[in-house]
Amino acid sequence: HEEIGVTVVNTYIRFLYDKLMRPNGLDVSFGFLAPTTVNLGLILSRPDTVTEYVLRILMDNKDAEKLFFIPFNTGGHWLLLAINPIREIVYYLDSLGNDWTTYPDMK
């Protein structure tokens, strides 16, 4: 019952890219944002850094029909955000069933 660390999440993302996404051409349709950059600690201490990083990734891909996944640790619990910038939709996936307003700093 130990929390999964960011290193495990990054390793899994790399595995998905190497074994699933690139070989099947899915990297054109999906992308990941770094959970080491989009995290609660940085959001609270340096919100502009996180905002600039997310905006840069989304703007660099503004013409691509691409879904971006953001693993996010709320401080003891991982959840997943998926952003479709073309359609301006944010999907919120939380295995605990919490409403997104449970984590106001994430917004």
HURA-V886254 format. One record per helix or strand of 2 or more residues. SS is the DSSP state (helix for helix, strand for strand). FROM is the first residue (numbers start at 1). LEN is the number of residues. If there is no record, write none. Layout:
BEGIN
SS FROM LEN
SS FROM LEN
END
This chain:
BEGIN
helix 6 16
helix 26 3
strand 30 4
helix 40 6
helix 47 14
strand 67 7
strand 78 7
strand 89 5
helix 100 7
END
